[in-house]
Structure formats: structure tokens, C-alpha cells
Amino acid sequence: MKDRSGAVALVTSAGVVTALVALWTWRRRYGRQDQYLFLQFYKYVDPEWSEERRSQVLKWFEDNCCSLGIKGRMRVAREGLNGSLSGVYPSILKLRDGLVASFPELASTDFKLVDAPPEALDRKLRVWSAASVVELGVNAEEMVASTGQHLSAADFHKALQDPDVVVCDIRNAYETRVGRFETEGKFLDPGTRHFTDTIEWLQQDSTREQLAGKKILMYCTGGVRCERTTQFLKSRGSEFQEVYQLQGGIHRYLEAFPDGGAFKGKNYVFDRRKLAGPDTAEVLGSCLVCSTPWETLPDKPRRCSICEMPVLVCTLCLRKTDPKTGLKLECELCKPSSSHDI
């Protein structure tokens, strides 16, 4: 009788190796149970969803987020969706994979996965039906042009070195004050309080004069605001056709340039982290009261007493500016030369 012990050992070893490979593959795909992720994404669909399809997407998120223990915000419109969710690593990836499997038209979505510290996780789930992916303040029918040409982080970085470009940061003032791109060209900050103010800024004669016939670079946090803004601008006339946008926004740029590259300061984000970017980044913001370099906005920030926009106030001045003291803070947009003595 032949000795089969060697063959048995070989088969056993092969089985162990197969099991280890399977475990490694699963861990690589779904991660550890104690790791947390943010899942941030948007997607415009063409053609638009029917009301029935939109309702199916809405219910899918409600059911699956609840069953997987995922929290966050999800805006569902007939033209697409936009959201930021958080949860444990395997649940987030299962949600992402399940979404694409259930709705194939979302297969090309740029899903951004970000490590999430436990203290920054969303606490509630809100899924709602909306009129648009992002609120711009104009009807989609008014925007007949295509969106701006998408540039990769590397191409956008190169374009910033062109002295003839005009770079538009279309975020709000409380975002731009803590971080922005540096460029060899002209830099324009709209100084807006709300994204819906961007359209008014684009239609101002002074803005149109600075943009007409120029190579225009636009950017925002994750890309969604640029989609409609570049489309609106290109719809305004033949002198606004060389329009580009940063694909994936500042988020993707900082992934490609971990040291910050041409982006200085921090990226203001709309989750409980508030700021993202290299720890060594220069602090660009400053306290509204004492002008000390400052960039942090707490969960419940001080606000301008006139327009209600969040304002930067350092820890020391935060204690001294309790609303109960009666001190009224005015942001730099309401009173550009304002100073607050305490």
C-alpha cells in the first residue's frame, strides 16, 4: 500500500493557504469590524429617474442604511443623488456594492471612502426627496450647455501654473477662509454666504469682465457644486466656453498630493470632522475677534449677528463672547473692516 501521508499533508497545506487567501481577500475588501468609514458621493443620472424609480432609490437607502447601522445624509432627486454616510468598514462597502448592483446606472459613480474617527461619525440618518442634487437657485432648463471639462488632480495642478488662467473658488466664505489654492494666474473668491449666491456673483458685470474669453478653472470640496456652476457659466455665452473643473474636488486633489501641493490650509468638509488635510498645513484662517491664527469651527459655532454665517472664534475668545454677554459679532462680509474689542 502506498504511503499517502505526503499527499494528505500537501492537500491540507493547500486548503490552509486557500483559506488564508480567502480571509485576506475578504479583509482587504471589507476591512476590520472596528474600522469606520465615510462614504461620500454624488451622481447625475441621464435620463432622469421617473418618480417611481426615485421612490425605489429612496426606499432602498432607508431600508439598507437602517439594516446596516449606517448614519448620515442622503439627498435623492429625479436628476440623481448626493450624500455623505458613515459606518463600520464592512457595512459601508456592502452598501456601496449593493447600491451599484441594485441600480446599475450608478456604476460610474465616484465613491469617496475616507477613514472616520469614531467621534466624527454621523449620529442620525436622514434620507429625503429633493428637487435637485444640489440647490443652485436656477432651473435646469436654463443650463443648456454641457458641464466644464473635468481635469484630474495632476492636470489641474499643472494648469494652476499658467499665468493666464482665472481660478474660481466657488465655495462659501467660511470655507475659503481656512484653505484655498495658490495659482500663478488670477484668483477669484466670490465671498458668498450660501451656494445659491454663486449665480448672482457670476452674473455681476465685474465678474463677467474678469472671466470673458479666459481659461477658467473652478473647484469645490468634492466636485458636485462645480457640475452645475460650470454648466450655468457655459450657458451664458460664447465667451465662457473654456471652462474646466477639478474632478473629485479638493478631496481627490489632496489624495494625489498628500502634502497639500498647491492647496494651502485645510479643506472644510461637511461632516463632523470639519477640516481635512495635512497636519502640517499652514493655518490660513484667523479669529474674528483677536486675529490669532485659527481654523476650527465647533459643532455649534458662533455666527454673524447680521447674516448668520459661521465665524471663526478662537477658544479664548469663545469664552469671552458668550451670546449672553450681549457682544454681537459681525462677519467680514457684513462689515469688512470690523474689529471686536473684548
Phi, psi and omega in degrees: 000134183285145177281115183256008184299322180295318179295318179298317180297320180296316179297317180298315179298318179298321179295320179295316179299316179300317180296319180294319178297318179297319179294316179300317180298316180296316181296322179293324183278320187247352173070186181275155181291338183259012174264146182237149181225150162264140173241112185236132185194161171215161178200128170266134181252145180221115005285166178298154177291148169288167178298325179294317180293319178300318179296324178294318179296315180302311181293324179300314179295316180301313183292311187285324177296319179294316183290333181263359179072031183263137179244170176134202184233136178221119181257121184241118179238170177293332180275355179149202182215165185203126182195169175221121183233160178214152180176188179289152186311304184296325180293318179298316181291325176295321178296314180300311182294322180292325179297313181293324179293324182279330182227084186303336180293351179261009186299328183270009181298139176273094180276122179260120179253127184228131175301135184239121173293143184308323183289346181261000182295148176296147183259340182226163175246129174227116176240124184217158178273130183231162181281336183208164179293320175216141185277114181253332178100005176227159179282145180300332181297336181282348184251087187272345183276168174281170178286171176294158179290131181281131176248137174294167178303317181295317180290323178295317179302316179294319182295331179297339182277354180281119182293347182264356181280159170242120183259125180247120173267108187263023174273177181278164185299322181289348174270314184291337183288343180254353179187145180194165177275147169259143184217154174282345180268205180269138180248130179241126175245114184298336182064046183263154176267328181225153181300328180295343177285345184298320181298316178300319180295318181295334183269355178292142181303319182296323178291314181299321180296322181284338184259336186302127176074008183259161169276116189250127175251125177242149176209159176210194187295305184234357176112337188293323181290331179290331183304307182282327182293316178294323178296317179297314183297316180294338179280353184275349178151169185293340181280359180236059184247339180268075186242131182233153177225150181284113182294125181079001175067194180301327180306306181291327179298316181290336172292320181283331180233079185301335180276001180105331180057234179272359178269124183252138182090209183242156177267117177287127182239154186263049169223185189284357171289325182073313183230147177220148179143177182297142180297335183272002183298143177295142177276113182269329183284169178212154179296131181297333185272307187248356178070012174296139176307127185202144182222358189266130172250122178288174179302324177240083186285162169293150182231155176298134182288348181260307186252353178073012177286141177300142178234152179277124177224126182291168185300317181296313181287336178299320179290330184273349183245033175304131181309334181292340180284344178091356179290125181258124179267138178236125183291168183292341177280325180280326181214082189306327183260019186291147171221150185234110179269129178228000000 
